[in-house]
Amino acid sequence: MTQHPTDAPQFFLTAPSACPYLPGKTERKVFTHMVGERAAAMNSILSHGGFRRSQNIAYRPACEDCRSCISVRVRVDDFRPDKSQRRNYTRNSHLIGAELPPAATGEQYSLFRSYLDARHADGGMVDMTVGDYAAMVEETHVSTMMIEYRRRGINTFLNGMGDGPLIGAALTDVLIDGLSMVYSFYEPDLQSDGLGTFMILDHIERARRRGLPYLYLGYWVQGSRKMDYKRRYKPLEYLTPTGWAILPDEPIETELA
């Protein structure tokens, strides 16, 4: 179902399915289409309200008995890397990210496949074809970019580009008040180098240079170990029923009565 750009957004609800993060839970999502001239502004507004983007769809969890998927964002100007993050940034200082238009390439897809097979072989994206990947990157009406990470080369100081094979990539939206990391992936053989951490730290710096106050990291899922890394980027704000607030160190209430 499509939406005329002058219409008010229409929201729809998906059927229940198994939760990919918490065993024994089911998930539902509320979603709307983002097309036309208003798509970019809508993306910013909906992201501020806890939605995420996938191609021309904005979605948010709408589970009946759980609120464990919590929207989080880093407060860029107040972020101070801890000792481990400073070491990570130094260790990966030989890498540089180039901001490119959202165009899929065979090199990206090859790295994407390697990443999925090594890190998320049981995930919902593992069956994505090259056509599916191209749609994820290119089918958009919002302001977005692909950031490609490569090793610094002899001409990097002139053209801002790296040399050699693609090491990591991030599909990133530019919002009114921040950057939003839609999806990122990297060379799995270099996992010990902390490339995932480095790309987040790099995005924090990119947001700061643009004068944007937030880096949106999607959902932190309380109770899911694979999502707990997001708590390391402090101060981290989370979306509450009354607005954004600093995420506390202690557990928060997510179950519904």
N, C-alpha and C positions, 0 to 999 in steps of 0.2 A: 504494500500500500504506500503510495507516495503522498507528498504534502506540498501544496502550492506555497511558494515563498511568502505570499502575503497573508496566509492563514495563520491563526494561532496554533502553536504546536499541539498535536494530538498524542496522547500517551496510551500505550497498550501494555498488556501484561502477558508474560510468557507462561507456558504450562510448567508445573513443577518438574524438577529433575534432580538427580543426585548431586549433592554438594561436592565440588572438587577439593575442598580444603578440610572439612570436618566430617569424619566418618559418622554415618547414621543420620546426617542432616539432609534436608532437601532445600533446593534454592528456587526462587522465582525472581524475575527481573521485570522492572517497568522500563519501557523504552519509548523513544520518539525518533522521528527522522529529522536530519539536519541537511537541508538542501537550499539552494538559491542564495540570494544576496545577504540574507539575514543569518546564514549558517555560522559565520565566524563569531558574530556577537552572541548568538545563542549558545555556541560552544563555551564561551567564557562564562555566561550566566549559569548554565547548567553545571559546569565544572565547579563553580563556586557553591552550588547546591548539592554537590556530592555525586554528580554523574561522571561517567567515563565515556570516551569515544571509541567506537570501532567502525571504521569506514564512515558511512553516512548515518550511523546510528549512535545516539547517546543513550546510555543505560545506567540503571542503578539497582542494586539488590532490593527486593521487596519480599523477603521471606516472612512467613507467617508466624514463626515461633522463635526467631533468632535475629539478633542485630550485631553479629560478630564481625561482619565486613564494615569497617569504619574508614571513612575518607580521611586521608592525612595529607599534610603539606608542610614543607620546611619553611621556617621563617628566615629568609635569606640573609637579611642584614644582621640578624642576631646570631647566626650560626657561627660556631667556633669549632674547628675540627679537633678531635681528641688526638692523643699521641699516636694511636694506631692509624687513624685516618691521615695524619700528617706523614707517617712513614709510607702509607700507600701512595699518596700523591707524589712523593719523591721517587718511589720505586717505579712509577709509571710515567715519569716526566719525559721519557723518550717518545711518548705517544702524543699525537695531535689529532683533534677532531675537526673535520671540514664540514661546514654547513652547506648542504646541497638541496636542490629541489626534491620533492617526494617522487622519485622515479626508481622503480625496481630494476635491479640488475641480476644477471646470473651469478655474479660473485657474491652478492648479498644473499641470494637464496641458498647457495651452497653452504655459506657460513650459518645461515638460519637453520638448515637441515641438520648440520653437525651439532649445533647447540641443542636443538630439540631432542635429537637421538641420545645425546649424552646426559642432559639435565632433566628433560621432561618427557621421557619415552612413554609414560602412561597418561600424559595430559591430553586435553581436548584439541590441541593444535597439531598433534603429531601427524595427522593425515593430510595436512595442507599441501596442495600441489603448488607448482610454480605459478599457476593462474590465481590460486587463492592468495598466495603471498603478494602478487602484483596488485590484487584488489585491495588488500590490507594497506598497502603503501600509497596507492595512487587514487583510489576512489574516495575523494574528499572534496568538500566545499569550504573547508576552513583553512586558516593559516597554519601550515605545518611544514616540516623539513625533515630530511634524513641526515643525521650526523654520522659520518664515516670516520672511524679511528684507524690510523696507520702510524707506522714509525716515522719520526721526523727525518727529513732528507736534507740534502745540501741546498735545495731551493726553498725550503719551508719558510725561511725568513722573508722571502720575496713574494711567494704566492699563497702562503698559509696552508699549503697542502702537504700531506705526508707521502711517503714512498712505500713501495712494496705491497705485499698482500693485505687484504682487509682483515683487521683484527677484531673489531667490534663495530656495532652500529646501533643507533637509537632513532626511532621514529618519534618526533617531538613536536607537540603543538605549541604555538605561541598565543597565549591568552592576553586579555587586557591587563591582568594583575600577576602574570607569572608564566612559567614554562610548565608543560605537562608532559611527562614521559609516558607515551602511549605504549610502546613496547621496545625493549632493548635486548640484544643478544651479543655474544662474543665467542671467541675461539675457546672451546672447552679445554683444550690441552694447556691453556694458560690460566686456568681457574685459580691456581695457587698464587698468581700475581694479583688477585683481587680486582679483576677488571670491572666486575659489576659495581663494586664500591667506587672505583675510580671514575666511572661514567657518571655516577650520581654526584660525586664531588665536583666533577667538571661542569655538570649542569647547574649546580649551585653557583659556580663562578660565572657561567654564561648569563644566568638570570641577574646576578649582581651587576655585571657590566652593562646590561640592557636597562638597568634601573627598575627591574621587576621585583616585587617584594616576596614572591612565593615560588617554590618548586613543588608542583603537585605530583605525588608519588602513587596515586591510586588508592587501593584499599590495604590497610593493615588488618589482618584477620586475627583477632584475639583467640589464642588457643592453637594456632597453626604455626609450627616451628619454621616452616619455609618462608613465612612472611614476617618473622620477628626481627629480621635485619633492619627493617624500616625504623624501628625505635631508636636506632643508634644516631640518627641525624637530628640533633636537638639544637634549638627548641623545635619540637614537632607539634603542630596543631592538629586537632581532630574535630570533625563536625559533630556537634551535639544538636539536640532538638531546638536549642535556642541560639545556635550560632557556633562559630569556631572558638576553640579554647585550647590551652596547652594540655597535651596528653600527660596525665599523671603517671608516676612510676608504678602505682598500685593498680590492680585489676579494676576494670570498670564494668558496670552492669550491662549485659547484652541480652540476657534471656527475657522473654516477654511473659508476663503473668498469664 
